[in-house]
Amino acid sequence: MFKEGNIVKQTINSLIKRLNENGNIIQVQTNEGYLYNANCTFNPPASDIDISNFEKSTGLILPVDYKEFLKMTNGCRLFDDINYGGEIELYSLEKIIEFNHKGYDECEGCYDIAYIYQDNIVINSKLVSQDKRNYLFWKDHIEQFYDAVPLKMNFELWFDRFVVCQGAKFWWWSLRTGENYYK
């Protein structure tokens, strides 16, 4: 049995270990067999005071597993192509405030925590306050919060799967079938 937050800690530690063992570079294989060399950048951790101040100033509730992530890295960039960059950013507390200041009125308690190739990952803090474990959603970056689609998981499960998939949008996989993939 895992304690909430332990998976995210193990995932980050293992990813950092892989990076350290390979000169801060990971070779990533993406869909259709494309290979590239990538790096990851981790921000300094947030303190308990930073997290508490964020919740007080925004009125948003951060889930336990996401707080554990922030205590290890207050945001990060993952799987950036060393030649071309990338579009995978998990936001710092400051960027959550910056990118969500208008969003609070659209869907109270919802806030973007990441940008991944024109998708946003969203936490619904109303569900967190009700002790629901499936509080994570995704939406296209131009959609409103009420258009977000449930991922049926919490942050640490999403994060673990995202790292295992090396930055692939695994939440899209069931939408692409043999019938529609080539169209």
Backbone as a printed PyTorch tensor [residue, N CA C, xyz], in Angstrom:
tensor([[[  0.8390,  -1.1780,   0.0000],
         [  0.0000,   0.0000,   0.0000],
         [  0.8860,   1.2430,   0.0000]],

        [[  0.5970,   2.1620,  -0.8820],
         [  1.3710,   3.3870,  -0.9880],
         [  0.7360,   4.5000,  -0.1670]],

        [[  1.5690,   5.3080,   0.4480],
         [  1.1050,   6.5300,   1.0970],
         [  0.9900,   7.5900,   0.0100]],

        [[ -0.0740,   8.3660,   0.0630],
         [ -0.2960,   9.3920,  -0.9480],
         [  0.9110,  10.3240,  -1.0200]],

        [[  1.4560,  10.4780,  -2.1910],
         [  2.6300,  11.3190,  -2.4100],
         [  3.9090,  10.5420,  -2.6000]],

        [[  3.9470,   9.2790,  -2.1760],
         [  5.1760,   8.4850,  -2.3140],
         [  5.5090,   8.1530,  -3.7640]],

        [[  4.4910,   7.9200,  -4.5810],
         [  4.7390,   7.5800,  -5.9920],
         [  5.3830,   8.7650,  -6.7070]],

        [[  4.8970,   9.9690,  -6.4350],
         [  5.4600,  11.1400,  -7.1010],
         [  6.9170,  11.3310,  -6.6850]],

        [[  7.2250,  11.0990,  -5.4110],
         [  8.6140,  11.2180,  -4.9460],
         [  9.5050,  10.1930,  -5.6420]],

        [[  9.0510,   8.9430,  -5.6940],
         [  9.8410,   7.8860,  -6.3330],
         [ 10.0290,   8.1600,  -7.8220]],

        [[  8.9950,   8.6460,  -8.4660],
         [  9.0780,   8.9380,  -9.9030],
         [ 10.0970,  10.0430, -10.1780]],

        [[ 10.0530,  11.1210,  -9.4060],
         [ 11.0120,  12.2180,  -9.5900],
         [ 12.4330,  11.7320,  -9.2970]],

        [[ 12.6020,  11.0330,  -8.1820],
         [ 13.9420,  10.5360,  -7.8380],
         [ 14.5050,   9.6170,  -8.9110]],

        [[ 13.6860,   8.7440,  -9.4580],
         [ 14.1550,   7.8340, -10.5120],
         [ 14.4870,   8.5870, -11.7990]],

        [[ 13.6740,   9.5710, -12.1390],
         [ 13.9450,  10.3710, -13.3310],
         [ 15.2510,  11.1430, -13.1670]],

        [[ 15.4580,  11.7380, -12.0110],
         [ 16.7030,  12.4710, -11.7500],
         [ 17.9000,  11.5120, -11.7990]],

        [[ 17.7440,  10.3220, -11.2620],
         [ 18.8180,   9.3240, -11.3040],
         [ 19.1670,   8.9710, -12.7550]],

        [[ 18.1540,   8.7400, -13.5790],
         [ 18.4000,   8.4410, -15.0000],
         [ 19.1390,   9.5890, -15.6760]],

        [[ 18.7300,  10.7990, -15.3860],
         [ 19.3890,  11.9690, -15.9780],
         [ 20.8450,  12.0560, -15.5230]],

        [[ 21.0830,  11.8930, -14.2240],
         [ 22.4380,  11.9810, -13.6780],
         [ 23.3610,  10.9150, -14.2580]],

        [[ 22.8210,   9.7430, -14.4940],
         [ 23.6340,   8.6430, -15.0380],
         [ 23.9680,   8.8250, -16.5140]],

        [[ 23.2710,   9.7340, -17.1930],
         [ 23.4530,   9.9080, -18.6310],
         [ 23.7960,  11.3370, -19.0230]],

        [[ 24.5200,  12.0540, -18.1670],
         [ 24.9430,  13.4120, -18.5030],
         [ 23.7950,  14.3650, -18.7130]],

        [[ 22.7080,  14.1990, -17.9560],
         [ 21.5120,  15.0340, -18.0220],
         [ 20.7690,  14.9200, -19.3570]],

        [[ 20.9590,  13.8100, -20.0470],
         [ 20.2740,  13.5820, -21.3240],
         [ 19.6000,  12.2170, -21.2890]],

        [[ 18.3650,  12.1790, -21.7710],
         [ 17.6250,  10.9310, -21.9110],
         [ 17.2440,  10.7950, -23.3780]],

        [[ 17.4580,   9.6200, -23.9470],
         [ 16.9800,   9.3860, -25.3020],
         [ 15.5150,   8.9650, -25.2130]],

        [[ 14.6620,   9.6830, -25.9370],
         [ 13.2220,   9.4700, -25.8920],
         [ 12.7600,   8.9130, -27.2270]],

        [[ 11.9590,   7.8650, -27.1630],
         [ 11.3130,   7.3460, -28.3640],
         [  9.8510,   7.7430, -28.3090]],

        [[  9.4080,   8.4500, -29.3430],
         [  8.0180,   8.9000, -29.3930],
         [  7.2480,   8.0690, -30.3990]],

        [[  6.0120,   8.4950, -30.6500],
         [  5.1810,   7.7600, -31.5960],
         [  5.8250,   7.7350, -32.9820]],

        [[  5.4930,   6.7130, -33.6960],
         [  5.9700,   6.4980, -35.0640],
         [  7.4790,   6.3100, -35.1350]],

        [[  8.1060,   5.9260, -34.0090],
         [  9.5120,   5.5600, -33.9910],
         [ 10.5120,   6.6920, -33.9580]],

        [[ 10.0710,   7.9230, -33.7710],
         [ 10.9900,   9.0590, -33.7350],
         [ 11.8020,   9.0360, -32.4460]],

        [[ 13.1200,   9.2520, -32.5510],
         [ 14.0170,   9.3230, -31.3940],
         [ 14.5970,  10.7290, -31.2680]],

        [[ 14.7350,  11.1780, -30.0420],
         [ 15.4340,  12.4410, -29.8170],
         [ 16.0740,  12.4160, -28.4380]],

        [[ 17.0830,  13.2590, -28.2600],
         [ 17.7330,  13.4310, -26.9660],
         [ 17.0470,  14.5650, -26.2180]],

        [[ 16.7450,  14.3040, -24.9530],
         [ 15.9900,  15.2710, -24.1640],
         [ 16.6650,  15.5230, -22.8300]],

        [[ 16.3140,  16.6700, -22.2610],
         [ 16.7190,  16.9470, -20.8810],
         [ 15.4990,  17.4120, -20.0990]],

        [[ 15.6560,  17.4780, -18.8050],
         [ 14.5960,  17.9210, -17.9080],
         [ 15.1930,  18.9570, -16.9620]],

        [[ 14.4020,  19.9470, -16.6040],
         [ 14.8540,  21.0020, -15.7140],
         [ 13.8870,  21.1060, -14.5460]],

        [[ 14.4200,  21.0380, -13.3400],
         [ 13.6020,  21.0790, -12.1250],
         [ 13.8570,  22.3840, -11.3840]],

        [[ 12.7890,  23.0510, -10.9690],
         [ 12.8920,  24.2770, -10.1770],
         [ 13.2150,  23.9200,  -8.7310]],

        [[ 13.7470,  24.8820,  -7.9770],
         [ 13.9260,  24.6540,  -6.5320],
         [ 12.5750,  24.3280,  -5.8890]],

        [[ 12.5920,  23.5700,  -4.8060],
         [ 11.3240,  23.1740,  -4.1670],
         [ 10.5870,  24.3460,  -3.5290]],

        [[  9.2690,  24.1780,  -3.4110],
         [  8.4460,  25.1330,  -2.6590],
         [  8.4750,  24.7160,  -1.1950]],

        [[  8.3850,  25.6800,  -0.3190],
         [  8.3490,  25.3890,   1.1170],
         [  6.8950,  25.1870,   1.5560]],

        [[  6.7310,  24.6490,   2.7400],
         [  5.3870,  24.5250,   3.3110],
         [  4.7230,  25.8900,   3.4220]],

        [[  5.5170,  26.9070,   3.7330],
         [  4.9810,  28.2730,   3.8450],
         [  4.5180,  28.7700,   2.4770]],

        [[  5.3120,  28.5160,   1.4190],
         [  4.9140,  28.9050,   0.0590],
         [  3.5750,  28.2690,  -0.3100]],

        [[  3.4510,  26.9990,   0.0060],
         [  2.2310,  26.2540,  -0.3380],
         [  1.0410,  26.7840,   0.4530]],

        [[  1.2360,  27.0140,   1.7270],
         [  0.1720,  27.5530,   2.5800],
         [ -0.2470,  28.9470,   2.1130]],

        [[  0.7200,  29.7950,   1.7930],
         [  0.4120,  31.1380,   1.2980],
         [ -0.3520,  31.0900,  -0.0200]],

        [[  0.0180,  30.1640,  -0.8970],
         [ -0.6980,  30.0060,  -2.1700],
         [ -2.1650,  29.6740,  -1.9120]],

        [[ -2.4010,  28.6900,  -1.0470],
         [ -3.7800,  28.2820,  -0.7740],
         [ -4.5790,  29.4170,  -0.1330]],

        [[ -3.9580,  30.1440,   0.7850],
         [ -4.6560,  31.2560,   1.4520],
         [ -4.9650,  32.3860,   0.4700]],

        [[ -4.0000,  32.7230,  -0.3760],
         [ -4.1910,  33.8710,  -1.2760],
         [ -5.1300,  33.5700,  -2.4360]],

        [[ -5.1930,  32.3130,  -2.8760],
         [ -6.0330,  31.9700,  -4.0230],
         [ -7.3680,  31.3480,  -3.6300]],

        [[ -7.4320,  30.7600,  -2.4360],
         [ -8.6290,  30.0250,  -2.0470],
         [ -8.7020,  28.6500,  -2.6860]],

        [[ -7.6570,  28.2600,  -3.3940],
         [ -7.6120,  26.9510,  -4.0470],
         [ -6.9930,  25.9250,  -3.1120]],

        [[ -7.4390,  24.6970,  -3.2360],
         [ -6.9220,  23.6130,  -2.4140],
         [ -5.9800,  22.7790,  -3.2690]],

        [[ -4.7870,  22.5470,  -2.7370],
         [ -3.8180,  21.6920,  -3.4180],
         [ -3.9140,  20.2800,  -2.8380]],

        [[ -3.9930,  19.2630,  -3.6960],
         [ -4.0380,  17.8880,  -3.1970],
         [ -2.7150,  17.4750,  -2.5520]],

        [[ -2.7800,  16.5150,  -1.6600],
         [ -1.6070,  16.0470,  -0.9180],
         [ -0.4910,  15.6040,  -1.8660]],

        [[ -0.8070,  14.8020,  -2.8750],
         [  0.2350,  14.2870,  -3.7710],
         [  0.8670,  15.4080,  -4.5840]],

        [[  0.0770,  16.4010,  -4.9590],
         [  0.6140,  17.5370,  -5.7050],
         [  1.4970,  18.4090,  -4.8140]],

        [[  1.1350,  18.5310,  -3.5290],
         [  1.9880,  19.2600,  -2.5840],
         [  3.3510,  18.5760,  -2.4710]],

        [[  3.3600,  17.2540,  -2.4570],
         [  4.6270,  16.5110,  -2.3790],
         [  5.4840,  16.7810,  -3.6160]],

        [[  4.8560,  16.8770,  -4.7690],
         [  5.5640,  17.2470,  -5.9970],
         [  6.1980,  18.6260,  -5.8360]],

        [[  5.4050,  19.5920,  -5.3710],
         [  5.8970,  20.9640,  -5.2190],
         [  7.0380,  21.0560,  -4.2180]],

        [[  7.0100,  20.2190,  -3.1860],
         [  8.0710,  20.2250,  -2.1810],
         [  9.3750,  19.6580,  -2.7370]],

        [[  9.2820,  18.9340,  -3.8440],
         [ 10.4880,  18.4160,  -4.4980],
         [ 10.9440,  19.3400,  -5.6230]],

        [[  9.9770,  19.8830,  -6.3550],
         [ 10.2710,  20.8070,  -7.4430],
         [  9.0570,  21.7060,  -7.6490]],

        [[  9.2360,  22.9870,  -7.4900],
         [  8.1520,  23.9500,  -7.6770],
         [  8.0300,  24.2360,  -9.1700]],

        [[  7.5980,  23.2100,  -9.8850],
         [  7.4760,  23.2780, -11.3380],
         [  8.6930,  22.6880, -12.0170]],

        [[  8.5220,  22.3120, -13.2770],
         [  9.6350,  21.7340, -14.0360],
         [  9.2970,  21.7220, -15.5230]],

        [[ 10.3290,  21.5020, -16.3090],
         [ 10.1830,  21.2590, -17.7410],
         [ 10.6590,  19.8370, -17.9710]],

        [[  9.8900,  19.0800, -18.7330],
         [ 10.2160,  17.6710, -18.9470],
         [ 10.3760,  17.3650, -20.4250]],

        [[ 11.3560,  16.5120, -20.7080],
         [ 11.5830,  15.9390, -22.0360],
         [ 11.7180,  16.9900, -23.1350]],

        [[ 12.4580,  18.0650, -22.8320],
         [ 12.7530,  19.0810, -23.8470],
         [ 13.7860,  18.5230, -24.8190]],

        [[ 13.4930,  18.5850, -26.0980],
         [ 14.4430,  18.1910, -27.1250],
         [ 15.6540,  19.1110, -27.0070]],

        [[ 16.8600,  18.5390, -26.9010],
         [ 18.0370,  19.3900, -26.6820],
         [ 18.3450,  20.2700, -27.8890]],

        [[ 17.8310,  19.9270, -29.0640],
         [ 18.0550,  20.7580, -30.2530],
         [ 16.9200,  21.7420, -30.5190]],

        [[ 15.6950,  21.3720, -30.1870],
         [ 14.5380,  22.1750, -30.5840],
         [ 13.6800,  22.6800, -29.4220]],

        [[ 14.0080,  22.2830, -28.1980],
         [ 13.1870,  22.6930, -27.0560],
         [ 11.9830,  21.7810, -26.9080]],

        [[ 10.9570,  22.2910, -26.2650],
         [  9.7690,  21.4720, -26.0490],
         [  8.6220,  22.2890, -25.5110]],

        [[  7.5330,  21.6110, -25.2810],
         [  6.3250,  22.2690, -24.8030],
         [  5.7070,  21.5040, -23.6440]],

        [[  6.5380,  21.0610, -22.7250],
         [  6.0360,  20.3700, -21.5440],
         [  6.5050,  21.1400, -20.3170]],

        [[  5.5500,  21.8160, -19.6860],
         [  5.8880,  22.5690, -18.4830],
         [  4.8500,  22.3010, -17.4130]],

        [[  5.3220,  21.8660, -16.2570],
         [  4.4890,  21.7750, -15.0700],
         [  4.7620,  23.0450, -14.2910]],

        [[  3.7170,  23.8080, -14.0380],
         [  3.8520,  25.1610, -13.5360],
         [  4.3150,  25.2380, -12.0820]],

        [[  5.0380,  26.3040, -11.8000],
         [  5.3530,  26.6800, -10.4190],
         [  4.1010,  27.3100,  -9.8120]],

        [[  4.1040,  27.4830,  -8.5090],
         [  2.9750,  28.1470,  -7.8500],
         [  2.7400,  29.5400,  -8.4290]],

        [[  3.8250,  30.2440,  -8.7060],
         [  3.7140,  31.5980,  -9.2710],
         [  3.0630,  31.5680, -10.6500]],

        [[  3.4400,  30.5880, -11.4690],
         [  2.8530,  30.5060, -12.8140],
         [  1.4000,  30.0430, -12.7670]],

        [[  1.0490,  29.2210, -11.7860],
         [ -0.3570,  28.8340, -11.6430],
         [ -1.1920,  30.0880, -11.4260]],

        [[ -0.7290,  30.9670, -10.5690],
         [ -1.4480,  32.2190, -10.3190],
         [ -1.4830,  33.0630, -11.5950]],

        [[ -0.3350,  33.1920, -12.2560],
         [ -0.2470,  34.0130, -13.4700],
         [ -1.1760,  33.5140, -14.5740]],

        [[ -1.2030,  32.2060, -14.7990],
         [ -1.9600,  31.6540, -15.9260],
         [ -3.4210,  31.3860, -15.6010]],

        [[ -3.8010,  31.4950, -14.3540],
         [ -5.1670,  31.1440, -13.9780],
         [ -5.9730,  32.2970, -13.3950]],

        [[ -5.4320,  33.4810, -13.3540],
         [ -6.1350,  34.5710, -12.6720],
         [ -7.5260,  34.8320, -13.2410]],

        [[ -7.7440,  34.5970, -14.5120],
         [ -9.0710,  34.7940, -15.0930],
         [ -9.9290,  33.5400, -14.9670]],

        [[ -9.2930,  32.3880, -14.8190],
         [-10.0080,  31.1260, -14.8320],
         [-10.8690,  30.8500, -13.6230]],

        [[-10.6140,  31.5240, -12.5160],
         [-11.3660,  31.2220, -11.3000],
         [-12.8630,  31.4650, -11.4840]],

        [[-13.2290,  32.4770, -12.2520],
         [-14.6460,  32.7810, -12.4410],
         [-15.3280,  31.7990, -13.3810]],

        [[-14.5800,  31.2100, -14.3060],
         [-15.1690,  30.3100, -15.3000],
         [-15.6520,  29.0080, -14.6680]],

        [[-14.8650,  28.4420, -13.8040],
         [-15.2070,  27.1710, -13.1640],
         [-14.5540,  27.2010, -11.7940]],

        [[-15.2960,  27.6480, -10.8240],
         [-14.7450,  27.8730,  -9.4950],
         [-13.9940,  26.6460,  -8.9830]],

        [[-12.7600,  26.8820,  -8.5770],
         [-11.9420,  25.8110,  -8.0210],
         [-11.0920,  25.0690,  -9.0300]],

        [[-11.2310,  25.3590, -10.3220],
         [-10.4150,  24.6990, -11.3450],
         [ -9.2150,  25.5680, -11.6850]],

        [[ -8.0650,  24.9230, -11.8750],
         [ -6.8780,  25.6770, -12.2440],
         [ -5.9140,  24.7880, -13.0270]],

        [[ -5.2700,  25.4090, -14.0370],
         [ -4.2650,  24.7250, -14.8580],
         [ -2.9920,  24.5550, -14.0500]],

        [[ -2.3870,  23.3620, -14.1630],
         [ -1.1040,  23.1310, -13.4980],
         [ -0.0020,  22.7830, -14.4920]],

        [[ -0.3820,  22.5390, -15.7750],
         [  0.6320,  22.1510, -16.7500],
         [  0.1660,  22.4790, -18.1570]],

        [[  1.1540,  22.6880, -19.0080],
         [  0.9280,  22.8830, -20.4420],
         [  1.7370,  21.8240, -21.1590]],

        [[  1.0570,  21.0240, -22.0020],
         [  1.7180,  19.9410, -22.7190],
         [  1.2320,  19.9490, -24.1610]],

        [[  2.0540,  20.4660, -25.0440],
         [  1.7260,  20.4840, -26.4720],
         [  0.2580,  20.8320, -26.7260]],

        [[ -0.1510,  21.9940, -26.3320],
         [ -1.4770,  22.5710, -26.5310],
         [ -2.5810,  21.9170, -25.7100]],

        [[ -2.2260,  21.1270, -24.7270],
         [ -3.1840,  20.6240, -23.7420],
         [ -2.8360,  21.2310, -22.3930]],

        [[ -3.8370,  21.4180, -21.5630],
         [ -3.6210,  21.8100, -20.1710],
         [ -4.0830,  20.6820, -19.2570]],

        [[ -3.3370,  20.4770, -18.1980],
         [ -3.7430,  19.5650, -17.1400],
         [ -4.3460,  20.4360, -16.0390]],

        [[ -5.5070,  20.0280, -15.5310],
         [ -6.3220,  20.8530, -14.6490],
         [ -6.6390,  20.0990, -13.3570]],

        [[ -6.5220,  20.7920, -12.2340],
         [ -6.9840,  20.2680, -10.9520],
         [ -8.3130,  20.9390, -10.6260]],

        [[ -9.2790,  20.1300, -10.2060],
         [-10.5460,  20.6480,  -9.7170],
         [-10.4960,  20.5760,  -8.2000]],

        [[-10.2490,  21.7120,  -7.5530],
         [-10.0680,  21.7040,  -6.0980],
         [-11.3780,  21.4750,  -5.3490]],

        [[-12.5190,  21.6570,  -6.0110],
         [-13.7860,  21.2900,  -5.3620],
         [-13.8090,  19.7900,  -5.1020]],

        [[-13.3390,  19.0080,  -6.0810],
         [-13.2940,  17.5580,  -5.8990],
         [-12.2670,  17.1830,  -4.8350]],

        [[-11.1500,  17.9030,  -4.8030],
         [-10.1330,  17.6550,  -3.7770],
         [-10.7330,  17.8950,  -2.4010]],

        [[-11.5020,  18.9780,  -2.2440],
         [-12.1030,  19.3040,  -0.9410],
         [-13.1190,  18.2500,  -0.5050]],

        [[-13.6480,  17.4790,  -1.4540],
         [-14.6030,  16.4140,  -1.1520],
         [-13.9070,  15.0550,  -0.9980]],

        [[-12.5670,  15.0780,  -0.9090],
         [-11.7540,  13.8540,  -0.7830],
         [-11.9210,  12.8990,  -1.9560]],

        [[-12.2070,  13.4210,  -3.1280],
         [-12.2860,  12.6110,  -4.3430],
         [-10.8740,  12.4280,  -4.8780]],

        [[-10.5270,  11.2350,  -5.2730],
         [ -9.1870,  10.9450,  -5.7910],
         [ -9.0680,  11.2300,  -7.2900]],

        [[-10.1770,  11.2480,  -7.9940],
         [-10.1520,  11.4960,  -9.4400],
         [-10.4700,  12.9640,  -9.7150]],

        [[ -9.5210,  13.8070,  -9.3800],
         [ -9.7280,  15.2610,  -9.4760],
         [ -8.9950,  15.8930, -10.6560]],

        [[ -8.3000,  15.0920, -11.4630],
         [ -7.4800,  15.6380, -12.5470],
         [ -8.2340,  15.5810, -13.8780]],

        [[ -8.0940,  16.6550, -14.6770],
         [ -8.7730,  16.7830, -15.9690],
         [ -7.7650,  17.2650, -17.0100]],

        [[ -8.1420,  17.1570, -18.2900],
         [ -7.3450,  17.7680, -19.3530],
         [ -8.2790,  18.5180, -20.2790]],

        [[ -7.7210,  19.5410, -20.8950],
         [ -8.4780,  20.3320, -21.8660],
         [ -7.5130,  20.9090, -22.8810]],

        [[ -8.0090,  21.2400, -24.0450],
         [ -7.2360,  21.9860, -25.0230],
         [ -6.9430,  23.3550, -24.4180]],

        [[ -5.7810,  23.9020, -24.7250],
         [ -5.3690,  25.1540, -24.0760],
         [ -6.2850,  26.3450, -24.3550]],

        [[ -7.0990,  26.2850, -25.4000],
         [ -8.0050,  27.4010, -25.6810],
         [ -9.4230,  27.1360, -25.1820]],

        [[ -9.6850,  25.9440, -24.6650],
         [-11.0120,  25.6310, -24.1440],
         [-11.1890,  26.2130, -22.7470]],

        [[-12.4370,  26.3090, -22.3530],
         [-12.7800,  26.7780, -21.0210],
         [-12.6960,  25.6010, -20.0360]],

        [[-12.6530,  25.9050, -18.7460],
         [-12.5640,  24.8510, -17.7420],
         [-13.7520,  23.8970, -17.7930]],

        [[-14.9330,  24.4180, -18.1000],
         [-16.1110,  23.5410, -18.1200],
         [-16.0650,  22.5470, -19.2840]],

        [[-15.1310,  22.7050, -20.2320],
         [-14.9470,  21.7470, -21.3240],
         [-13.9350,  20.6520, -20.9780]],

        [[-13.3220,  20.7400, -19.8060],
         [-12.2720,  19.7940, -19.4310],
         [-12.8330,  18.3730, -19.3060]],

        [[-11.9950,  17.4100, -19.6700],
         [-12.3700,  15.9940, -19.6870],
         [-11.7180,  15.2920, -18.4970]],

        [[-12.4830,  14.5070, -17.7350],
         [-11.8940,  13.8120, -16.5840],
         [-10.8280,  12.8000, -17.0200]],

        [[ -9.7160,  12.7990, -16.2980],
         [ -8.6720,  11.8010, -16.5350],
         [ -8.8540,  10.5590, -15.6650]],

        [[ -9.7560,  10.6400, -14.7050],
         [-10.0540,   9.5300, -13.7930],
         [ -8.8200,   9.0860, -13.0200]],

        [[ -8.0790,  10.0740, -12.5250],
         [ -6.8920,   9.7940, -11.7200],
         [ -6.5000,  11.0380, -10.9480]],

        [[ -5.5370,  10.8570, -10.0540],
         [ -4.9830,  11.9710,  -9.3070],
         [ -3.6570,  12.3900,  -9.9400]],

        [[ -3.0000,  13.3730,  -9.3430],
         [ -1.7770,  13.9020,  -9.9350],
         [ -0.6670,  12.8660, -10.0040]],

        [[ -0.4110,  12.1680,  -8.9030],
         [  0.7560,  11.2870,  -8.9000],
         [  0.6020,  10.1110,  -9.8490]],

        [[ -0.6100,   9.5930, -10.0460],
         [ -0.7960,   8.5370, -11.0410],
         [ -0.5610,   9.0870, -12.4420]],

        [[ -1.1120,  10.2890, -12.6960],
         [ -0.8900,  10.9170, -13.9970],
         [  0.6040,  11.1580, -14.2250]],

        [[  1.2720,  11.7270, -13.2330],
         [  2.6900,  12.0550, -13.3630],
         [  3.5310,  10.8030, -13.5980]],

        [[  3.2830,   9.7590, -12.8510],
         [  4.0200,   8.5090, -13.0260],
         [  3.8280,   7.9640, -14.4400]],

        [[  2.6090,   7.9230, -14.9160],
         [  2.3320,   7.4170, -16.2710],
         [  2.9440,   8.3350, -17.3310]],

        [[  2.8950,   9.6260, -17.0810],
         [  3.4490,  10.5830, -18.0350],
         [  4.9550,  10.3950, -18.1810]],

        [[  5.6500,  10.1790, -17.0750],
         [  7.0940,   9.9450, -17.1210],
         [  7.3950,   8.5950, -17.7710]],

        [[  6.6450,   7.5650, -17.4260],
         [  6.8450,   6.2550, -18.0580],
         [  6.6490,   6.3580, -19.5680]],

        [[  5.6910,   7.1670, -19.9920],
         [  5.4120,   7.3640, -21.4250],
         [  6.3240,   8.4120, -22.0470]],

        [[  7.2940,   8.9030, -21.2840],
         [  8.3040,   9.8480, -21.7520],
         [  7.7090,  11.0900, -22.4050]],

        [[  6.6570,  11.6150, -21.7940],
         [  6.0730,  12.8560, -22.2710],
         [  4.9830,  12.6930, -23.3120]],

        [[  4.6120,  11.4570, -23.6370],
         [  3.5210,  11.2440, -24.5890],
         [  2.1820,  11.5370, -23.9180]],

        [[  1.2460,  12.0620, -24.6980],
         [ -0.0860,  12.3480, -24.1750],
         [ -0.8940,  11.0510, -24.1560]],

        [[ -0.6280,  10.2170, -23.1700],
         [ -1.2660,   8.9060, -23.0810],
         [ -2.7840,   9.0060, -22.9630]],

        [[ -3.3000,  10.1180, -22.4770],
         [ -4.7430,  10.2950, -22.3440],
         [ -5.4320,  10.3700, -23.7010]],

        [[ -4.6790,  10.5510, -24.7750],
         [ -5.2220,  10.5550, -26.1350],
         [ -5.2490,   9.1640, -26.7570]],

        [[ -4.5060,   8.2240, -26.2130],
         [ -4.3100,   6.9440, -26.8750],
         [ -5.6100,   6.2190, -27.2010]],

        [[ -6.5710,   6.2120, -26.3060],
         [ -7.8180,   5.4950, -26.5860],
         [ -8.6620,   6.2150, -27.6380]],

        [[ -8.3440,   7.4710, -27.9250],
         [ -9.0830,   8.2280, -28.9390],
         [ -8.5760,   7.9510, -30.3500]],

        [[ -7.3600,   7.4620, -30.4500],
         [ -6.7730,   7.1420, -31.7560],
         [ -6.8390,   5.6350, -31.9440]],

        [[ -7.5810,   5.2470, -32.9530],
         [ -7.7880,   3.8190, -33.2180],
         [ -7.2490,   3.4680, -34.5980]],

        [[ -7.2370,   2.1770, -34.9170],
         [ -6.8280,   1.7550, -36.2530],
         [ -7.7190,   2.3370, -37.3280]],

        [[ -8.9280,   2.6550, -36.9810],
         [ -9.8790,   3.2180, -37.9590],
         [ -9.6090,   4.6850, -38.2380]],

        [[ -9.1760,   5.4530, -37.2430],
         [ -9.0430,   6.9000, -37.4620],
         [ -7.6090,   7.4120, -37.4440]],

        [[ -6.6290,   6.5890, -37.1070],
         [ -5.2650,   7.0500, -36.9520],
         [ -4.6930,   7.6370, -38.2360]],

        [[ -4.9860,   7.0480, -39.3610],
         [ -4.3610,   7.4340, -40.6360],
         [ -5.1440,   8.5110, -41.3940]],

        [[ -6.2240,   8.9640, -40.8180],
         [ -7.0550,   9.9910, -41.5030],
         [ -6.5680,  11.3740, -41.1800]]])
